[in-house]
Amino acid sequence: MPTIKLVAERAATGRVREIYDEIKPVLGTAFVPANFRAVAHNPDHLEAYWQQYKAIMEGGSVAKPIKEIIAMVVSALNNCAA
């Protein structure tokens, strides 16, 4: 059970809504993952986290699909929910 209340997509406004609207097409999902919704109480934190995520996942010499697999395995090992 989460201990941090997540910012629901339907409740997002302003800059949070803008970032949520960017996250979905970049990730190729119809939803904003919980890790982003957990930090969305502070739009500046959400912005920084999103920028860091994009820099890590889009840059470097390791292909994005490999990075996504690594992230999925680490999440599973840590018993993280979607």
PDB file with one MODEL, atoms N, CA, C and O in Angstrom:
MODEL        1
ATOM      1  N   MET A   1       0.838  -1.179   0.000  1.00  0.00           N
ATOM      2  CA  MET A   1       0.000   0.000   0.000  1.00  0.00           C
ATOM      3  C   MET A   1       0.885   1.244   0.000  1.00  0.00           C
ATOM      4  O   MET A   1       1.773   1.370   0.842  1.00  0.00           O
ATOM      5  N   PRO A   2       0.648   2.166  -0.941  1.00  0.00           N
ATOM      6  CA  PRO A   2       1.468   3.374  -1.008  1.00  0.00           C
ATOM      7  C   PRO A   2       1.289   4.257   0.223  1.00  0.00           C
ATOM      8  O   PRO A   2       0.192   4.363   0.771  1.00  0.00           O
ATOM      9  N   THR A   3       2.379   4.888   0.648  1.00  0.00           N
ATOM     10  CA  THR A   3       2.297   5.817   1.767  1.00  0.00           C
ATOM     11  C   THR A   3       2.246   7.261   1.284  1.00  0.00           C
ATOM     12  O   THR A   3       1.992   8.171   2.073  1.00  0.00           O
ATOM     13  N   ILE A   4       2.485   7.479  -0.008  1.00  0.00           N
ATOM     14  CA  ILE A   4       2.424   8.811  -0.593  1.00  0.00           C
ATOM     15  C   ILE A   4       1.173   8.885  -1.464  1.00  0.00           C
ATOM     16  O   ILE A   4       0.957   8.035  -2.327  1.00  0.00           O
ATOM     17  N   LYS A   5       0.367   9.890  -1.235  1.00  0.00           N
ATOM     18  CA  LYS A   5      -0.825  10.069  -2.055  1.00  0.00           C
ATOM     19  C   LYS A   5      -0.381  10.533  -3.443  1.00  0.00           C
ATOM     20  O   LYS A   5       0.355  11.510  -3.575  1.00  0.00           O
ATOM     21  N   LEU A   6      -0.831   9.830  -4.461  1.00  0.00           N
ATOM     22  CA  LEU A   6      -0.470  10.142  -5.839  1.00  0.00           C
ATOM     23  C   LEU A   6      -1.390  11.220  -6.390  1.00  0.00           C
ATOM     24  O   LEU A   6      -2.569  11.280  -6.043  1.00  0.00           O
ATOM     25  N   VAL A   7      -0.836  12.081  -7.263  1.00  0.00           N
ATOM     26  CA  VAL A   7      -1.643  13.111  -7.908  1.00  0.00           C
ATOM     27  C   VAL A   7      -2.295  12.482  -9.135  1.00  0.00           C
ATOM     28  O   VAL A   7      -1.628  12.169 -10.122  1.00  0.00           O
ATOM     29  N   ALA A   8      -3.604  12.306  -9.052  1.00  0.00           N
ATOM     30  CA  ALA A   8      -4.347  11.677 -10.148  1.00  0.00           C
ATOM     31  C   ALA A   8      -4.295  12.553 -11.389  1.00  0.00           C
ATOM     32  O   ALA A   8      -4.234  13.780 -11.300  1.00  0.00           O
ATOM     33  N   GLU A   9      -4.319  11.911 -12.536  1.00  0.00           N
ATOM     34  CA  GLU A   9      -4.297  12.659 -13.797  1.00  0.00           C
ATOM     35  C   GLU A   9      -5.484  13.618 -13.887  1.00  0.00           C
ATOM     36  O   GLU A   9      -5.334  14.749 -14.349  1.00  0.00           O
ATOM     37  N   ARG A  10      -6.645  13.177 -13.453  1.00  0.00           N
ATOM     38  CA  ARG A  10      -7.839  14.016 -13.558  1.00  0.00           C
ATOM     39  C   ARG A  10      -7.755  15.226 -12.630  1.00  0.00           C
ATOM     40  O   ARG A  10      -8.471  16.205 -12.838  1.00  0.00           O
ATOM     41  N   ALA A  11      -6.894  15.179 -11.608  1.00  0.00           N
ATOM     42  CA  ALA A  11      -6.748  16.285 -10.668  1.00  0.00           C
ATOM     43  C   ALA A  11      -5.602  17.220 -11.040  1.00  0.00           C
ATOM     44  O   ALA A  11      -5.454  18.283 -10.437  1.00  0.00           O
ATOM     45  N   ALA A  12      -4.803  16.844 -12.011  1.00  0.00           N
ATOM     46  CA  ALA A  12      -3.625  17.633 -12.375  1.00  0.00           C
ATOM     47  C   ALA A  12      -4.026  18.914 -13.096  1.00  0.00           C
ATOM     48  O   ALA A  12      -4.902  18.913 -13.961  1.00  0.00           O
ATOM     49  N   THR A  13      -3.368  20.000 -12.722  1.00  0.00           N
ATOM     50  CA  THR A  13      -3.614  21.294 -13.362  1.00  0.00           C
ATOM     51  C   THR A  13      -2.275  21.983 -13.636  1.00  0.00           C
ATOM     52  O   THR A  13      -1.230  21.559 -13.142  1.00  0.00           O
ATOM     53  N   GLY A  14      -2.328  23.040 -14.421  1.00  0.00           N
ATOM     54  CA  GLY A  14      -1.158  23.869 -14.658  1.00  0.00           C
ATOM     55  C   GLY A  14       0.032  23.103 -15.222  1.00  0.00           C
ATOM     56  O   GLY A  14      -0.102  22.298 -16.144  1.00  0.00           O
ATOM     57  N   ARG A  15       1.198  23.375 -14.645  1.00  0.00           N
ATOM     58  CA  ARG A  15       2.443  22.765 -15.131  1.00  0.00           C
ATOM     59  C   ARG A  15       2.423  21.252 -14.960  1.00  0.00           C
ATOM     60  O   ARG A  15       2.962  20.534 -15.802  1.00  0.00           O
ATOM     61  N   VAL A  16       1.819  20.754 -13.896  1.00  0.00           N
ATOM     62  CA  VAL A  16       1.725  19.302 -13.691  1.00  0.00           C
ATOM     63  C   VAL A  16       0.952  18.673 -14.841  1.00  0.00           C
ATOM     64  O   VAL A  16       1.365  17.642 -15.372  1.00  0.00           O
ATOM     65  N   ARG A  17      -0.149  19.270 -15.227  1.00  0.00           N
ATOM     66  CA  ARG A  17      -0.954  18.769 -16.362  1.00  0.00           C
ATOM     67  C   ARG A  17      -0.117  18.774 -17.637  1.00  0.00           C
ATOM     68  O   ARG A  17      -0.167  17.816 -18.408  1.00  0.00           O
ATOM     69  N   GLU A  18       0.650  19.836 -17.870  1.00  0.00           N
ATOM     70  CA  GLU A  18       1.489  19.921 -19.062  1.00  0.00           C
ATOM     71  C   GLU A  18       2.536  18.803 -19.087  1.00  0.00           C
ATOM     72  O   GLU A  18       2.765  18.181 -20.125  1.00  0.00           O
ATOM     73  N   ILE A  19       3.161  18.558 -17.949  1.00  0.00           N
ATOM     74  CA  ILE A  19       4.173  17.495 -17.887  1.00  0.00           C
ATOM     75  C   ILE A  19       3.519  16.130 -18.062  1.00  0.00           C
ATOM     76  O   ILE A  19       4.044  15.280 -18.780  1.00  0.00           O
ATOM     77  N   TYR A  20       2.381  15.912 -17.413  1.00  0.00           N
ATOM     78  CA  TYR A  20       1.655  14.652 -17.592  1.00  0.00           C
ATOM     79  C   TYR A  20       1.344  14.435 -19.076  1.00  0.00           C
ATOM     80  O   TYR A  20       1.494  13.331 -19.599  1.00  0.00           O
ATOM     81  N   ASP A  21       0.909  15.506 -19.741  1.00  0.00           N
ATOM     82  CA  ASP A  21       0.569  15.385 -21.160  1.00  0.00           C
ATOM     83  C   ASP A  21       1.791  15.100 -22.027  1.00  0.00           C
ATOM     84  O   ASP A  21       1.653  14.552 -23.121  1.00  0.00           O
ATOM     85  N   GLU A  22       2.974  15.459 -21.561  1.00  0.00           N
ATOM     86  CA  GLU A  22       4.209  15.146 -22.279  1.00  0.00           C
ATOM     87  C   GLU A  22       4.675  13.722 -21.981  1.00  0.00           C
ATOM     88  O   GLU A  22       5.190  13.036 -22.864  1.00  0.00           O
ATOM     89  N   ILE A  23       4.496  13.285 -20.748  1.00  0.00           N
ATOM     90  CA  ILE A  23       4.984  11.974 -20.318  1.00  0.00           C
ATOM     91  C   ILE A  23       4.357  10.845 -21.139  1.00  0.00           C
ATOM     92  O   ILE A  23       5.060   9.956 -21.620  1.00  0.00           O
ATOM     93  N   LYS A  24       3.056  10.885 -21.293  1.00  0.00           N
ATOM     94  CA  LYS A  24       2.353   9.761 -21.937  1.00  0.00           C
ATOM     95  C   LYS A  24       2.841   9.473 -23.354  1.00  0.00           C
ATOM     96  O   LYS A  24       3.147   8.316 -23.642  1.00  0.00           O
ATOM     97  N   PRO A  25       2.933  10.443 -24.249  1.00  0.00           N
ATOM     98  CA  PRO A  25       3.418  10.107 -25.593  1.00  0.00           C
ATOM     99  C   PRO A  25       4.896   9.732 -25.631  1.00  0.00           C
ATOM    100  O   PRO A  25       5.304   8.892 -26.432  1.00  0.00           O
ATOM    101  N   VAL A  26       5.700  10.355 -24.765  1.00  0.00           N
ATOM    102  CA  VAL A  26       7.128  10.010 -24.751  1.00  0.00           C
ATOM    103  C   VAL A  26       7.318   8.567 -24.290  1.00  0.00           C
ATOM    104  O   VAL A  26       8.131   7.832 -24.849  1.00  0.00           O
ATOM    105  N   LEU A  27       6.563   8.167 -23.267  1.00  0.00           N
ATOM    106  CA  LEU A  27       6.668   6.795 -22.766  1.00  0.00           C
ATOM    107  C   LEU A  27       5.855   5.807 -23.600  1.00  0.00           C
ATOM    108  O   LEU A  27       6.051   4.596 -23.507  1.00  0.00           O
ATOM    109  N   GLY A  28       4.948   6.332 -24.408  1.00  0.00           N
ATOM    110  CA  GLY A  28       4.103   5.461 -25.211  1.00  0.00           C
ATOM    111  C   GLY A  28       3.047   4.748 -24.396  1.00  0.00           C
ATOM    112  O   GLY A  28       2.687   3.608 -24.688  1.00  0.00           O
ATOM    113  N   THR A  29       2.543   5.438 -23.349  1.00  0.00           N
ATOM    114  CA  THR A  29       1.517   4.849 -22.490  1.00  0.00           C
ATOM    115  C   THR A  29       0.272   5.721 -22.495  1.00  0.00           C
ATOM    116  O   THR A  29       0.312   6.888 -22.885  1.00  0.00           O
ATOM    117  N   ALA A  30      -0.826   5.136 -22.057  1.00  0.00           N
ATOM    118  CA  ALA A  30      -2.091   5.876 -21.949  1.00  0.00           C
ATOM    119  C   ALA A  30      -2.281   6.430 -20.541  1.00  0.00           C
ATOM    120  O   ALA A  30      -3.327   6.998 -20.230  1.00  0.00           O
ATOM    121  N   PHE A  31      -1.265   6.263 -19.688  1.00  0.00           N
ATOM    122  CA  PHE A  31      -1.360   6.698 -18.299  1.00  0.00           C
ATOM    123  C   PHE A  31      -0.015   7.251 -17.845  1.00  0.00           C
ATOM    124  O   PHE A  31       1.015   6.996 -18.469  1.00  0.00           O
ATOM    125  N   VAL A  32      -0.034   8.007 -16.755  1.00  0.00           N
ATOM    126  CA  VAL A  32       1.189   8.515 -16.146  1.00  0.00           C
ATOM    127  C   VAL A  32       1.583   7.526 -15.045  1.00  0.00           C
ATOM    128  O   VAL A  32       0.797   7.289 -14.127  1.00  0.00           O
ATOM    129  N   PRO A  33       2.781   6.947 -15.119  1.00  0.00           N
ATOM    130  CA  PRO A  33       3.203   5.982 -14.107  1.00  0.00           C
ATOM    131  C   PRO A  33       3.229   6.578 -12.690  1.00  0.00           C
ATOM    132  O   PRO A  33       3.384   7.785 -12.505  1.00  0.00           O
ATOM    133  N   ALA A  34       3.076   5.706 -11.719  1.00  0.00           N
ATOM    134  CA  ALA A  34       2.977   6.112 -10.320  1.00  0.00           C
ATOM    135  C   ALA A  34       4.201   6.885  -9.836  1.00  0.00           C
ATOM    136  O   ALA A  34       4.064   7.793  -9.016  1.00  0.00           O
ATOM    137  N   ASN A  35       5.385   6.548 -10.321  1.00  0.00           N
ATOM    138  CA  ASN A  35       6.576   7.248  -9.836  1.00  0.00           C
ATOM    139  C   ASN A  35       6.502   8.746 -10.141  1.00  0.00           C
ATOM    140  O   ASN A  35       6.968   9.558  -9.341  1.00  0.00           O
ATOM    141  N   PHE A  36       5.930   9.122 -11.277  1.00  0.00           N
ATOM    142  CA  PHE A  36       5.785  10.541 -11.603  1.00  0.00           C
ATOM    143  C   PHE A  36       4.643  11.170 -10.811  1.00  0.00           C
ATOM    144  O   PHE A  36       4.749  12.314 -10.369  1.00  0.00           O
ATOM    145  N   ARG A  37       3.559  10.432 -10.632  1.00  0.00           N
ATOM    146  CA  ARG A  37       2.422  10.962  -9.876  1.00  0.00           C
ATOM    147  C   ARG A  37       2.770  11.164  -8.407  1.00  0.00           C
ATOM    148  O   ARG A  37       2.159  11.996  -7.736  1.00  0.00           O
ATOM    149  N   ALA A  38       3.746  10.411  -7.900  1.00  0.00           N
ATOM    150  CA  ALA A  38       4.155  10.534  -6.498  1.00  0.00           C
ATOM    151  C   ALA A  38       4.885  11.846  -6.218  1.00  0.00           C
ATOM    152  O   ALA A  38       4.786  12.382  -5.114  1.00  0.00           O
ATOM    153  N   VAL A  39       5.608  12.366  -7.193  1.00  0.00           N
ATOM    154  CA  VAL A  39       6.361  13.608  -6.970  1.00  0.00           C
ATOM    155  C   VAL A  39       5.621  14.840  -7.481  1.00  0.00           C
ATOM    156  O   VAL A  39       6.120  15.958  -7.352  1.00  0.00           O
ATOM    157  N   ALA A  40       4.449  14.649  -8.053  1.00  0.00           N
ATOM    158  CA  ALA A  40       3.724  15.746  -8.700  1.00  0.00           C
ATOM    159  C   ALA A  40       3.112  16.746  -7.726  1.00  0.00           C
ATOM    160  O   ALA A  40       2.566  17.761  -8.158  1.00  0.00           O
ATOM    161  N   HIS A  41       3.187  16.485  -6.430  1.00  0.00           N
ATOM    162  CA  HIS A  41       2.696  17.471  -5.457  1.00  0.00           C
ATOM    163  C   HIS A  41       3.521  18.751  -5.539  1.00  0.00           C
ATOM    164  O   HIS A  41       3.046  19.831  -5.190  1.00  0.00           O
ATOM    165  N   ASN A  42       4.745  18.618  -5.999  1.00  0.00           N
ATOM    166  CA  ASN A  42       5.617  19.771  -6.184  1.00  0.00           C
ATOM    167  C   ASN A  42       5.986  19.836  -7.661  1.00  0.00           C
ATOM    168  O   ASN A  42       6.804  19.038  -8.120  1.00  0.00           O
ATOM    169  N   PRO A  43       5.409  20.761  -8.414  1.00  0.00           N
ATOM    170  CA  PRO A  43       5.669  20.830  -9.854  1.00  0.00           C
ATOM    171  C   PRO A  43       7.151  20.954 -10.205  1.00  0.00           C
ATOM    172  O   PRO A  43       7.587  20.433 -11.231  1.00  0.00           O
ATOM    173  N   ASP A  44       7.928  21.638  -9.363  1.00  0.00           N
ATOM    174  CA  ASP A  44       9.360  21.766  -9.625  1.00  0.00           C
ATOM    175  C   ASP A  44      10.066  20.418  -9.508  1.00  0.00           C
ATOM    176  O   ASP A  44      10.962  20.113 -10.295  1.00  0.00           O
ATOM    177  N   HIS A  45       9.664  19.616  -8.530  1.00  0.00           N
ATOM    178  CA  HIS A  45      10.251  18.280  -8.381  1.00  0.00           C
ATOM    179  C   HIS A  45       9.863  17.390  -9.550  1.00  0.00           C
ATOM    180  O   HIS A  45      10.693  16.650 -10.078  1.00  0.00           O
ATOM    181  N   LEU A  46       8.597  17.461  -9.953  1.00  0.00           N
ATOM    182  CA  LEU A  46       8.145  16.675 -11.095  1.00  0.00           C
ATOM    183  C   LEU A  46       8.936  17.057 -12.343  1.00  0.00           C
ATOM    184  O   LEU A  46       9.390  16.187 -13.086  1.00  0.00           O
ATOM    185  N   GLU A  47       9.096  18.347 -12.567  1.00  0.00           N
ATOM    186  CA  GLU A  47       9.841  18.834 -13.731  1.00  0.00           C
ATOM    187  C   GLU A  47      11.275  18.309 -13.712  1.00  0.00           C
ATOM    188  O   GLU A  47      11.768  17.805 -14.721  1.00  0.00           O
ATOM    189  N   ALA A  48      11.943  18.427 -12.565  1.00  0.00           N
ATOM    190  CA  ALA A  48      13.335  17.974 -12.453  1.00  0.00           C
ATOM    191  C   ALA A  48      13.435  16.464 -12.666  1.00  0.00           C
ATOM    192  O   ALA A  48      14.333  15.990 -13.361  1.00  0.00           O
ATOM    193  N   TYR A  49      12.524  15.722 -12.073  1.00  0.00           N
ATOM    194  CA  TYR A  49      12.533  14.265 -12.207  1.00  0.00           C
ATOM    195  C   TYR A  49      12.292  13.860 -13.659  1.00  0.00           C
ATOM    196  O   TYR A  49      12.967  12.967 -14.171  1.00  0.00           O
ATOM    197  N   TRP A  50      11.347  14.500 -14.318  1.00  0.00           N
ATOM    198  CA  TRP A  50      11.027  14.197 -15.714  1.00  0.00           C
ATOM    199  C   TRP A  50      12.223  14.509 -16.615  1.00  0.00           C
ATOM    200  O   TRP A  50      12.552  13.719 -17.501  1.00  0.00           O
ATOM    201  N   GLN A  51      12.872  15.648 -16.397  1.00  0.00           N
ATOM    202  CA  GLN A  51      14.037  16.009 -17.205  1.00  0.00           C
ATOM    203  C   GLN A  51      15.177  15.010 -16.991  1.00  0.00           C
ATOM    204  O   GLN A  51      15.852  14.621 -17.944  1.00  0.00           O
ATOM    205  N   GLN A  52      15.387  14.598 -15.738  1.00  0.00           N
ATOM    206  CA  GLN A  52      16.427  13.614 -15.442  1.00  0.00           C
ATOM    207  C   GLN A  52      16.097  12.276 -16.100  1.00  0.00           C
ATOM    208  O   GLN A  52      16.969  11.637 -16.690  1.00  0.00           O
ATOM    209  N   TYR A  53      14.854  11.860 -16.000  1.00  0.00           N
ATOM    210  CA  TYR A  53      14.425  10.595 -16.599  1.00  0.00           C
ATOM    211  C   TYR A  53      14.695  10.604 -18.103  1.00  0.00           C
ATOM    212  O   TYR A  53      15.251   9.648 -18.644  1.00  0.00           O
ATOM    213  N   LYS A  54      14.299  11.685 -18.774  1.00  0.00           N
ATOM    214  CA  LYS A  54      14.509  11.773 -20.224  1.00  0.00           C
ATOM    215  C   LYS A  54      15.996  11.746 -20.564  1.00  0.00           C
ATOM    216  O   LYS A  54      16.397  11.088 -21.525  1.00  0.00           O
ATOM    217  N   ALA A  55      16.810  12.445 -19.796  1.00  0.00           N
ATOM    218  CA  ALA A  55      18.249  12.478 -20.060  1.00  0.00           C
ATOM    219  C   ALA A  55      18.859  11.086 -19.918  1.00  0.00           C
ATOM    220  O   ALA A  55      19.714  10.694 -20.712  1.00  0.00           O
ATOM    221  N   ILE A  56      18.421  10.349 -18.917  1.00  0.00           N
ATOM    222  CA  ILE A  56      18.958   9.002 -18.697  1.00  0.00           C
ATOM    223  C   ILE A  56      18.467   8.037 -19.768  1.00  0.00           C
ATOM    224  O   ILE A  56      19.252   7.273 -20.330  1.00  0.00           O
ATOM    225  N   MET A  57      17.184   8.072 -20.046  1.00  0.00           N
ATOM    226  CA  MET A  57      16.608   7.083 -20.964  1.00  0.00           C
ATOM    227  C   MET A  57      16.904   7.380 -22.428  1.00  0.00           C
ATOM    228  O   MET A  57      16.978   6.451 -23.233  1.00  0.00           O
ATOM    229  N   GLU A  58      17.073   8.633 -22.790  1.00  0.00           N
ATOM    230  CA  GLU A  58      17.273   8.987 -24.193  1.00  0.00           C
ATOM    231  C   GLU A  58      18.750   9.073 -24.570  1.00  0.00           C
ATOM    232  O   GLU A  58      19.098   8.849 -25.729  1.00  0.00           O
ATOM    233  N   GLY A  59      19.610   9.388 -23.631  1.00  0.00           N
ATOM    234  CA  GLY A  59      21.018   9.585 -23.947  1.00  0.00           C
ATOM    235  C   GLY A  59      21.862   8.350 -23.689  1.00  0.00           C
ATOM    236  O   GLY A  59      21.372   7.323 -23.220  1.00  0.00           O
ATOM    237  N   GLY A  60      23.132   8.474 -24.006  1.00  0.00           N
ATOM    238  CA  GLY A  60      24.085   7.408 -23.698  1.00  0.00           C
ATOM    239  C   GLY A  60      24.217   6.375 -24.786  1.00  0.00           C
ATOM    240  O   GLY A  60      23.577   6.457 -25.835  1.00  0.00           O
ATOM    241  N   SER A  61      25.069   5.392 -24.510  1.00  0.00           N
ATOM    242  CA  SER A  61      25.376   4.372 -25.512  1.00  0.00           C
ATOM    243  C   SER A  61      24.535   3.104 -25.379  1.00  0.00           C
ATOM    244  O   SER A  61      24.572   2.252 -26.267  1.00  0.00           O
ATOM    245  N   VAL A  62      23.788   2.963 -24.304  1.00  0.00           N
ATOM    246  CA  VAL A  62      22.916   1.804 -24.116  1.00  0.00           C
ATOM    247  C   VAL A  62      21.560   2.127 -24.738  1.00  0.00           C
ATOM    248  O   VAL A  62      20.992   3.187 -24.479  1.00  0.00           O
ATOM    249  N   ALA A  63      21.048   1.221 -25.549  1.00  0.00           N
ATOM    250  CA  ALA A  63      19.767   1.436 -26.235  1.00  0.00           C
ATOM    251  C   ALA A  63      18.622   1.561 -25.221  1.00  0.00           C
ATOM    252  O   ALA A  63      18.622   0.902 -24.182  1.00  0.00           O
ATOM    253  N   LYS A  64      17.649   2.418 -25.546  1.00  0.00           N
ATOM    254  CA  LYS A  64      16.511   2.652 -24.661  1.00  0.00           C
ATOM    255  C   LYS A  64      15.770   1.365 -24.292  1.00  0.00           C
ATOM    256  O   LYS A  64      15.409   1.208 -23.125  1.00  0.00           O
ATOM    257  N   PRO A  65      15.521   0.429 -25.228  1.00  0.00           N
ATOM    258  CA  PRO A  65      14.831  -0.806 -24.821  1.00  0.00           C
ATOM    259  C   PRO A  65      15.585  -1.596 -23.748  1.00  0.00           C
ATOM    260  O   PRO A  65      14.965  -2.213 -22.883  1.00  0.00           O
ATOM    261  N   ILE A  66      16.913  -1.578 -23.803  1.00  0.00           N
ATOM    262  CA  ILE A  66      17.704  -2.265 -22.777  1.00  0.00           C
ATOM    263  C   ILE A  66      17.543  -1.554 -21.435  1.00  0.00           C
ATOM    264  O   ILE A  66      17.389  -2.205 -20.402  1.00  0.00           O
ATOM    265  N   LYS A  67      17.577  -0.234 -21.447  1.00  0.00           N
ATOM    266  CA  LYS A  67      17.373   0.533 -20.213  1.00  0.00           C
ATOM    267  C   LYS A  67      15.997   0.247 -19.622  1.00  0.00           C
ATOM    268  O   LYS A  67      15.855   0.127 -18.405  1.00  0.00           O
ATOM    269  N   GLU A  68      14.985   0.136 -20.477  1.00  0.00           N
ATOM    270  CA  GLU A  68      13.628  -0.139 -20.001  1.00  0.00           C
ATOM    271  C   GLU A  68      13.541  -1.523 -19.373  1.00  0.00           C
ATOM    272  O   GLU A  68      12.862  -1.705 -18.362  1.00  0.00           O
ATOM    273  N   ILE A  69      14.218  -2.491 -19.961  1.00  0.00           N
ATOM    274  CA  ILE A  69      14.234  -3.848 -19.391  1.00  0.00           C
ATOM    275  C   ILE A  69      14.924  -3.833 -18.031  1.00  0.00           C
ATOM    276  O   ILE A  69      14.443  -4.448 -17.080  1.00  0.00           O
ATOM    277  N   ILE A  70      16.046  -3.134 -17.941  1.00  0.00           N
ATOM    278  CA  ILE A  70      16.759  -3.035 -16.663  1.00  0.00           C
ATOM    279  C   ILE A  70      15.856  -2.399 -15.611  1.00  0.00           C
ATOM    280  O   ILE A  70      15.774  -2.890 -14.485  1.00  0.00           O
ATOM    281  N   ALA A  71      15.178  -1.311 -15.970  1.00  0.00           N
ATOM    282  CA  ALA A  71      14.284  -0.639 -15.022  1.00  0.00           C
ATOM    283  C   ALA A  71      13.153  -1.565 -14.576  1.00  0.00           C
ATOM    284  O   ALA A  71      12.779  -1.572 -13.403  1.00  0.00           O
ATOM    285  N   MET A  72      12.612  -2.343 -15.510  1.00  0.00           N
ATOM    286  CA  MET A  72      11.529  -3.264 -15.179  1.00  0.00           C
ATOM    287  C   MET A  72      12.016  -4.353 -14.219  1.00  0.00           C
ATOM    288  O   MET A  72      11.328  -4.677 -13.251  1.00  0.00           O
ATOM    289  N   VAL A  73      13.186  -4.912 -14.479  1.00  0.00           N
ATOM    290  CA  VAL A  73      13.728  -5.968 -13.620  1.00  0.00           C
ATOM    291  C   VAL A  73      14.023  -5.419 -12.221  1.00  0.00           C
ATOM    292  O   VAL A  73      13.704  -6.067 -11.224  1.00  0.00           O
ATOM    293  N   VAL A  74      14.626  -4.241 -12.143  1.00  0.00           N
ATOM    294  CA  VAL A  74      14.920  -3.640 -10.840  1.00  0.00           C
ATOM    295  C   VAL A  74      13.625  -3.375 -10.083  1.00  0.00           C
ATOM    296  O   VAL A  74      13.554  -3.618  -8.878  1.00  0.00           O
ATOM    297  N   SER A  75      12.601  -2.881 -10.771  1.00  0.00           N
ATOM    298  CA  SER A  75      11.316  -2.637 -10.114  1.00  0.00           C
ATOM    299  C   SER A  75      10.712  -3.937  -9.596  1.00  0.00           C
ATOM    300  O   SER A  75      10.193  -3.987  -8.481  1.00  0.00           O
ATOM    301  N   ALA A  76      10.783  -4.987 -10.409  1.00  0.00           N
ATOM    302  CA  ALA A  76      10.240  -6.283  -9.979  1.00  0.00           C
ATOM    303  C   ALA A  76      11.008  -6.813  -8.763  1.00  0.00           C
ATOM    304  O   ALA A  76      10.401  -7.319  -7.820  1.00  0.00           O
ATOM    305  N   LEU A  77      12.316  -6.700  -8.784  1.00  0.00           N
ATOM    306  CA  LEU A  77      13.121  -7.170  -7.651  1.00  0.00           C
ATOM    307  C   LEU A  77      12.829  -6.399  -6.382  1.00  0.00           C
ATOM    308  O   LEU A  77      12.974  -6.926  -5.279  1.00  0.00           O
ATOM    309  N   ASN A  78      12.414  -5.145  -6.538  1.00  0.00           N
ATOM    310  CA  ASN A  78      12.086  -4.314  -5.384  1.00  0.00           C
ATOM    311  C   ASN A  78      10.596  -4.340  -5.043  1.00  0.00           C
ATOM    312  O   ASN A  78      10.127  -3.557  -4.217  1.00  0.00           O
ATOM    313  N   ASN A  79       9.857  -5.250  -5.687  1.00  0.00           N
ATOM    314  CA  ASN A  79       8.415  -5.396  -5.439  1.00  0.00           C
ATOM    315  C   ASN A  79       7.642  -4.104  -5.646  1.00  0.00           C
ATOM    316  O   ASN A  79       6.730  -3.786  -4.882  1.00  0.00           O
ATOM    317  N   CYS A  80       8.009  -3.362  -6.682  1.00  0.00           N
ATOM    318  CA  CYS A  80       7.308  -2.108  -6.991  1.00  0.00           C
ATOM    319  C   CYS A  80       6.046  -2.399  -7.806  1.00  0.00           C
ATOM    320  O   CYS A  80       6.054  -3.235  -8.709  1.00  0.00           O
ATOM    321  N   ALA A  81       4.978  -1.703  -7.475  1.00  0.00           N
ATOM    322  CA  ALA A  81       3.737  -1.810  -8.250  1.00  0.00           C
ATOM    323  C   ALA A  81       3.769  -0.790  -9.360  1.00  0.00           C
ATOM    324  O   ALA A  81       4.523   0.181  -9.293  1.00  0.00           O
ATOM    325  N   ALA A  82       2.953  -0.998 -10.389  1.00  0.00           N
ATOM    326  CA  ALA A  82       2.918  -0.075 -11.533  1.00  0.00           C
ATOM    327  C   ALA A  82       2.309   1.238 -11.183  1.00  0.00           C
ATOM    328  O   ALA A  82       2.208   2.119 -12.036  1.00  0.00           O
TER     329      ALA A  82
ENDMDL
END
